Amino acid sequence: MTHRRTVPLITLGIAAALALQASPATAAPGGPGGPDAGPRPCAADDTVEVPGAELSVTACLPDLTTAGLQAAAPGRYTDPADWTGLHMPGTRNPTGVPGLQVDGYFPDTSTTNTLHGWDHDSQFVLRIPDDWNGGLVVSGAPGTRKQYASDFLISDFVLAQGFAYASTDKGNNGVDFYRDGVAPGDAVMEWHDRVTQLAVAAKGAIREHLGRAPERTYMAGISNGGYLVRWQLENRAHLYDGGVDWEGTLFTPDGPNLFTYLPTAVRYTLGQASAEEMYAAGFARGSEPLWEYHRTVYWGLTQKTYRAEFDPGYDPACPGATAGPTLPAILAPCPSDAGYDAWFADPRSQAAHDALARVSLTGKIKKPLLTLHGTLDTLLPISTDSDVYAEMVADRNRDRLHRYYRVEGGNHVDSLVPLDPAHLRPMLPCFRTAFDALTAWVEEGARPPASTTVPRPAGAGTDPLLLDTCSLG
C-alpha cells in the first residue's frame, strides 16, 4: 500500500503564534479586549489573520449558529452533510449569535477535503462571537468527517455562551484517510499535530484581532474527537485548561482497542459469530436493536480502514487503494478481517502494535477531564473503551483530575435513538451539562459530581425531558 507524504507540521506559522502568546498584550484597559470591553460588533471589512495559515477568508455574519449559517449558499459557512445524523431530530439549539467566521487551511500535501472547492486538507474554521467571553473551545472532527462536523453538537452551544470556537478536519478525512502519510499510523499521528497547530494559531489570531489572548481554552470532542481531547490533555496540556471527552476512541498498543473486538462484529456480519460471542467481545446486552444498523454501516468499514492505517500489509488487496468505488463496496467488510483478532494476538503482528503505540493513550492527563460514554454504544463498546480508560487514568494517579459518567441508555450516535426509544437516550444534553460542569470546576473551583452511572429517566428517548436535560448528579 502506498502512503502519501505529508509536510512537516512544526512550521514557522506555529512558531509565530507561540511568540504571539508569549509577548505582552498591548490593548489599553477599556479598549478592544480590555477588562471593561463589551460586545464588539464585527464589520464587513474585518480581517482575521491566522498565524501559519496558507489561506484564510473572514466574514462578518449575523448568526454563527447552524440555523443562521444555513441561510447562506449551501456549504458556504457550514456543511449540513458533515453534521447531519449526529444529533436527535427535534433537538433545540441556540441561535442568533453574530460575529466573525474565518475559514481556511494550513499547508498540506493531501487533498481529501473538497469543501469550498479547495481540494486541500488541514482546513479549519474559527468563529469569534461579537459578545466574546474571553474563552476558546477547540475541537477535532469525529470519525473521518470534516471541520464542520461538530457545528450542531458543540459550536452552537459554546458560541451562545460567548466562547470562540475552532475546529479542524485533522489533516485527512473521508474513507480513504489511511492513504495519507508514509508509515503506518502517520495519518492518525497527523491528527494530533493539526489540533495543536489550530489551538496555537487560534489563540494567536484572537490575540492579534482583539488585543488579548483567550483567558481560558477548553477542548471538546466526540468519538475520534474525544480521543483527541484525551491525547491533547495527556501530551499538550499546557495549551488547555480542561476538556470534555464524549465517547473517545481508545487506542492502545496491545488492546483493548478496535482490533480486539471489531473482528468479532465482522464475523457476526458474515454469519460466522453468535450473539453470545458478541457479548463476550464487549458488546452490551440490550444493544441488539442497534446491531443491524452497525452491521450495515459501521463495523466492516471501521475495521478495514483502521486496519489499513496501522497494518497495511495484512491484506493489501482489501481495502487497497480505496475503501471502495461505490457505497455498498465502501460499507462492505473485508472477509479477511474476520480473523484479524487472531492475527493481532500473534507475535507476527508486532509491527501493527508498534504503529498503534505511536498514537496510544496512557491515562496520564494533566488537566481536568470529564468523560461521557453511553452504556449501549455499539461502535465503541463502553466495556472495552471508557471503562478501560478510566482505569488507565486511575493507574496513573490522575483520577483527581477526572470525572467519568456512564450514561445509561446512551449510544454512539443520537440520531439512532428512534431505533429503540424505550431504552435509548440522547447524549447531547449530558455533554452540555458536562461542559458547564467543567467550566465551573476550572473557573470557580466547583467540583463536578462524583464519577457515576447516570440513570436513564423514565419515558421515551424522544421525550422533551430527555432531549433537553441531563443531570450528572
C-alpha positions in Angstrom: 0.0 0.0 0.0 1.3 3.4 -1.0 1.1 6.2 1.6 1.3 9.8 0.6 3.9 12.0 2.2 2.8 14.9 4.4 4.6 18.1 5.1 6.3 18.7 8.5 3.9 20.4 10.9 6.3 22.4 13.1 6.1 25.4 10.8 7.1 29.0 11.1 3.4 29.7 11.5 3.2 27.7 14.7 6.4 29.3 16.0 5.0 32.8 15.2 1.8 32.0 17.0 3.7 30.8 20.1 5.7 34.0 20.0 2.4 36.0 19.9 1.2 34.1 23.0 4.4 34.9 24.9 4.5 38.6 24.1 2.7 41.1 26.4 -0.7 42.4 25.4 -0.9 46.0 24.2 -4.6 46.7 24.5 -5.5 49.6 26.8 -8.0 49.0 29.6 -11.4 49.7 28.3 -10.4 49.3 24.7 -11.0 46.2 22.5 -10.0 43.2 24.6 -9.5 45.3 27.7 -11.1 44.4 31.0 -14.0 46.8 30.5 -14.7 45.7 26.9 -18.3 44.9 26.0 -19.6 43.4 22.8 -17.6 44.4 19.7 -19.8 44.2 16.6 -17.9 42.9 13.6 -17.7 44.8 10.4 -17.7 43.7 6.8 -14.1 44.8 6.3 -12.7 42.9 9.3 -9.9 40.6 8.6 -8.5 38.0 11.0 -5.0 36.9 10.3 -4.4 33.2 11.3 -0.7 32.6 12.0 0.6 29.8 9.7 -2.4 29.6 7.5 -1.9 29.3 3.8 -5.3 30.7 3.1 -7.9 32.4 5.4 -11.2 34.1 4.5 -13.0 36.3 7.0 -16.8 37.0 7.1 -18.9 39.1 9.4 -22.1 37.2 9.9 -25.4 37.9 11.6 -25.6 34.4 13.1 -22.8 32.0 13.6 -25.0 29.1 14.6 -26.1 26.4 12.2 -29.6 27.9 11.9 -28.1 31.2 10.6 -25.3 29.7 8.6 -27.6 27.6 6.5 -29.2 30.8 5.2 -26.2 31.3 3.1 -25.3 29.3 -0.1 -25.1 25.6 0.7 -21.7 24.7 2.1 -20.5 28.3 2.3 -20.2 28.6 6.1 -21.2 25.1 7.3 -21.9 21.7 5.7 -25.0 20.0 7.0 -23.9 16.8 5.4 -20.9 16.9 7.8 -23.1 17.0 10.9 -26.5 15.6 9.9 -27.1 12.2 11.6 -25.1 13.0 14.8 -28.0 14.6 16.7 -31.5 13.6 17.6 -34.2 15.2 15.4 -36.2 17.7 17.5 -33.1 18.9 19.4 -33.3 22.6 20.1 -30.1 24.7 19.7 -29.5 28.3 20.5 -29.5 30.8 17.6 -28.7 34.5 16.9 -25.0 34.8 17.7 -23.4 37.4 15.5 -19.7 37.5 14.9 -16.8 36.6 12.7 -16.1 33.4 10.9 -12.7 32.5 9.4 -12.4 29.6 7.0 -9.1 28.5 5.7 -6.3 25.9 5.6 -2.8 25.3 6.7 0.0 24.0 4.3 -0.6 20.3 3.5 0.0 18.0 0.6 -3.1 15.7 0.8 -6.4 16.6 -0.9 -9.2 14.5 0.7 -11.2 17.6 1.8 -13.0 19.0 -1.2 -15.1 21.7 0.7 -15.1 25.2 -0.8 -13.6 23.7 -4.0 -10.2 24.0 -2.3 -9.3 20.2 -2.6 -6.9 20.8 0.3 -6.6 19.1 3.7 -5.9 20.8 7.0 -9.0 23.0 6.6 -10.2 24.8 9.7 -13.0 27.1 10.9 -12.6 29.8 13.6 -15.7 31.6 14.9 -15.5 34.7 17.2 -18.8 35.9 18.6 -19.2 39.7 18.9 -20.0 39.2 22.6 -16.8 37.2 23.3 -16.4 36.0 26.9 -12.6 35.6 26.7 -12.7 31.9 26.2 -11.9 29.5 23.4 -13.1 25.9 22.6 -11.1 23.7 20.3 -12.3 20.6 18.6 -11.2 17.9 16.2 -13.7 16.3 13.8 -15.3 13.0 14.8 -14.9 9.9 12.7 -13.4 10.8 9.3 -15.6 13.9 8.9 -14.5 17.4 8.3 -14.2 20.7 10.2 -17.9 21.4 10.4 -18.8 18.0 11.9 -19.3 19.3 15.4 -21.1 22.5 14.4 -24.5 21.4 15.7 -23.2 19.3 18.7 -20.6 21.7 20.1 -20.2 25.0 18.2 -23.8 26.3 18.6 -23.8 25.7 22.3 -20.4 27.2 23.2 -20.9 30.2 20.9 -24.1 31.1 22.6 -22.2 31.2 25.9 -19.7 33.6 24.3 -16.8 31.3 23.6 -14.8 31.4 20.4 -14.8 28.1 18.6 -12.2 26.5 16.4 -12.3 23.1 14.6 -10.0 21.2 12.2 -10.5 18.4 9.7 -7.5 16.7 11.3 -5.4 16.9 8.2 -7.0 13.9 6.4 -10.6 12.7 6.2 -13.0 10.5 4.3 -13.0 6.8 4.0 -9.6 6.8 2.3 -7.9 8.7 5.1 -5.5 5.8 5.7 -3.7 6.6 2.4 -2.2 9.8 3.9 1.3 9.6 5.3 4.4 7.3 4.7 4.5 4.9 7.6 1.7 3.0 9.4 0.0 5.3 11.8 1.1 8.5 10.1 -2.5 9.6 9.3 -3.6 9.4 12.9 -0.4 11.0 14.1 -1.2 14.0 11.9 -4.5 14.5 13.8 -2.6 15.4 16.9 -0.3 17.9 15.1 -3.2 19.6 13.4 -5.2 20.1 16.6 -2.1 21.5 18.3 -1.5 23.7 15.3 -5.0 25.1 15.3 -5.1 25.7 19.1 -1.9 27.7 18.9 -3.0 29.6 15.8 -6.5 30.4 17.0 -5.1 31.9 20.2 -2.7 34.0 18.2 -5.4 35.1 15.8 -7.7 36.1 18.6 -5.0 38.0 20.3 -4.0 39.9 17.3 -7.6 40.8 16.4 -9.0 41.6 19.8 -5.9 42.7 21.6 -5.7 39.8 24.1 -5.3 36.1 24.0 -8.1 33.8 25.4 -8.1 33.6 29.2 -9.3 30.1 29.1 -9.0 27.4 26.5 -11.0 24.2 26.6 -11.1 21.2 24.3 -14.2 19.1 23.5 -14.9 16.4 21.0 -16.9 13.2 20.2 -15.7 9.8 19.1 -12.3 10.4 17.4 -12.7 14.0 18.6 -13.0 12.7 22.1 -9.8 10.6 21.6 -8.1 13.9 20.6 -9.3 15.6 23.8 -7.7 12.7 25.8 -4.4 12.8 23.8 -4.1 16.6 24.0 -4.6 16.7 27.8 -2.0 14.0 28.1 0.6 15.4 25.7 -0.2 19.1 25.0 -1.9 20.1 28.3 -0.1 23.5 28.5 -2.4 24.7 25.7 -5.7 23.9 27.6 -7.5 24.4 30.9 -9.5 21.3 30.6 -11.7 19.2 28.3 -14.8 17.1 27.7 -14.3 13.7 26.1 -17.5 12.4 24.6 -17.0 8.6 24.0 -13.4 9.0 22.8 -11.8 6.1 20.8 -9.4 4.1 22.8 -6.1 3.3 21.1 -3.7 1.1 23.0 -0.7 -0.9 21.6 -1.9 -4.4 22.6 -5.6 -3.9 23.4 -8.3 -3.5 24.2 -8.8 -1.5 21.0 -10.7 -1.6 17.8 -8.8 -4.8 16.7 -9.7 -6.9 19.7 -13.5 -6.7 19.3 -14.4 -5.4 15.8 -13.3 -8.7 14.1 -16.0 -10.5 16.1 -18.5 -8.0 14.7 -17.2 -8.7 11.2 -17.7 -12.4 11.8 -21.2 -11.7 13.1 -21.9 -9.6 9.9 -20.7 -12.6 7.8 -22.8 -15.1 9.7 -19.8 -16.6 11.5 -20.4 -15.5 15.1 -23.2 -15.8 17.6 -24.8 -13.2 19.8 -23.0 -14.8 22.8 -19.7 -14.3 21.1 -20.6 -10.6 20.6 -21.3 -10.2 24.3 -18.0 -11.9 25.1 -16.2 -9.4 22.8 -17.7 -6.5 24.7 -21.0 -5.6 23.1 -23.6 -4.8 25.7 -26.7 -6.9 26.3 -29.6 -4.6 25.4 -27.8 -3.1 22.4 -29.2 -5.6 20.0 -31.7 -3.2 18.3 -28.6 -1.2 17.2 -26.8 -4.2 15.7 -28.4 -4.2 12.2 -27.6 -0.6 11.6 -24.0 -1.0 12.7 -23.7 -4.2 10.7 -24.6 -2.4 7.5 -22.9 0.9 8.2 -20.1 0.9 10.8 -18.4 -2.3 11.7 -16.9 -3.5 8.4 -15.9 -0.1 7.2 -14.2 0.9 10.5 -12.3 -2.4 10.9 -10.9 -2.4 7.4 -9.9 1.3 7.1 -8.2 1.5 10.5 -6.5 -1.9 10.0 -5.2 -0.5 6.7 -3.9 2.5 8.6 -2.0 0.5 11.2 -1.3 -2.8 9.4 -1.4 -2.2 5.6 0.5 -5.4 4.9 -2.2 -7.7 6.4 -4.4 -7.6 3.3 -3.0 -5.2 0.6 -6.0 -6.0 -1.7 -8.7 -5.1 0.7 -9.4 -2.2 1.1 -6.4 -1.5 -1.2 -6.0 2.0 -2.8 -9.6 2.9 -1.8 -12.2 1.7 0.6 -14.5 1.2 -2.4 -15.7 2.7 -5.6 -19.4 2.6 -4.6 -21.3 3.0 -1.3 -22.0 -0.8 -0.9 -18.4 -1.6 -1.6 -17.3 1.1 0.9 -19.5 -0.3 3.7 -18.8 -3.9 3.0 -16.3 -5.7 5.3 -13.1 -7.4 4.1 -13.6 -11.2 4.6 -10.0 -11.4 5.7 -10.8 -9.1 8.7 -13.0 -11.9 10.2 -9.7 -13.4 11.5 -7.8 -10.3 12.4 -8.1 -10.6 16.1 -6.3 -13.9 16.0 -3.6 -12.3 13.8 -3.4 -9.3 16.2 -2.7 -11.8 19.1 0.1 -13.5 17.1 3.6 -12.3 17.6 3.9 -11.8 13.9 1.7 -8.8 14.1 4.2 -6.8 16.2 4.5 -4.1 13.5 0.9 -3.2 14.0 1.3 -3.0 17.7 4.3 -0.7 17.2 2.3 1.5 14.8 -0.5 1.7 17.4 2.0 2.6 20.1 2.8 5.8 18.2 -0.8 7.2 18.9 -1.8 5.3 22.0 -3.2 6.8 25.2 -1.6 6.4 28.6 -4.2 7.9 31.0 -1.6 10.5 32.2 -3.9 13.5 31.9 -2.5 16.8 33.2 -5.7 19.0 33.2 -9.3 18.4 34.3 -11.2 16.0 32.1 -14.8 14.9 32.1 -15.6 11.7 30.1 -19.1 10.7 28.9 -19.9 7.3 27.4 -23.2 5.6 26.7 -23.7 2.2 28.1 -25.2 0.9 24.8 -22.5 2.3 22.5 -22.3 -0.3 19.7 -19.4 1.1 17.8 -17.0 1.8 20.8 -18.4 -0.6 23.5 -18.1 1.1 26.9 -16.6 -2.0 28.5 -13.7 -2.1 26.0 -13.2 1.7 25.9 -14.0 4.3 28.5 -14.3 1.8 31.4 -10.7 0.9 30.5 -9.6 4.5 30.0 -10.9 5.4 33.5 -8.8 2.6 34.9 -5.8 3.9 33.0 -6.3 7.4 34.4 -6.6 5.9 38.0 -3.5 3.8 37.5 -1.6 7.0 36.7 -2.9 8.5 39.9 -4.7 11.2 37.9 -8.3 10.3 38.9 -8.4 13.5 41.0 -8.4 15.3 37.6 -11.1 13.0 36.1 -14.8 12.5 36.2 -16.4 9.6 34.4 -20.1 9.5 33.7 -21.5 6.2 32.3 -24.8 7.4 30.7 -27.4 4.6 30.9 -29.1 4.2 27.5 -26.7 6.4 25.6 -25.3 5.1 22.2 -22.7 6.3 19.8 -25.0 8.5 17.7 -28.0 10.4 19.0 -29.9 10.0 15.7 -30.3 6.3 16.4 -32.5 6.8 19.5 -35.7 6.1 17.5 -34.4 2.6 16.8 -35.2 1.7 20.5 -36.8 4.8 22.1 -37.9 2.8 25.2 -34.3 2.1 26.2 -32.0 4.7 24.4 -31.5 8.3 25.2 -29.7 11.2 23.5 -26.2 12.1 24.8 -26.1 15.8 23.7 -27.9 17.1 26.8 -25.3 15.3 29.0 -22.5 16.8 27.0 -23.9 20.3 27.6 -24.2 19.6 31.4 -20.7 18.2 31.5 -19.2 21.3 29.7 -20.9 23.6 32.1 -19.6 21.5 35.0 -16.0 21.6 33.5 -16.0 25.4 33.3 -17.4 25.8 36.8 -14.7 23.4 38.0 -11.9 25.3 36.3 -13.1 28.9 36.8 -15.0 28.7 40.1 -13.5 25.7 41.9 -16.9 24.0 42.0 -16.2 20.3 41.9 -18.4 18.3 39.5 -20.5 15.4 40.7 -18.5 12.2 41.5 -18.0 9.7 38.7 -21.1 7.5 38.4 -23.5 5.7 36.2 -26.1 8.3 35.2 -29.6 6.6 35.4 -31.9 6.9 32.4 -35.1 8.8 33.4 -38.4 7.0 32.6 -40.1 7.8 29.2 -39.3 7.6 25.6 -35.9 8.8 24.4 -37.6 11.2 22.1 -39.5 13.0 25.0 -38.6 16.6 25.6 -37.4 15.8 29.1 -34.6 13.6 27.6 -34.0 15.8 24.6 -33.3 18.9 26.6 -32.0 18.0 30.0 -29.4 15.7 31.7 -28.3 15.6 35.4 -24.9 14.1 36.2 -25.6 14.1 39.9 
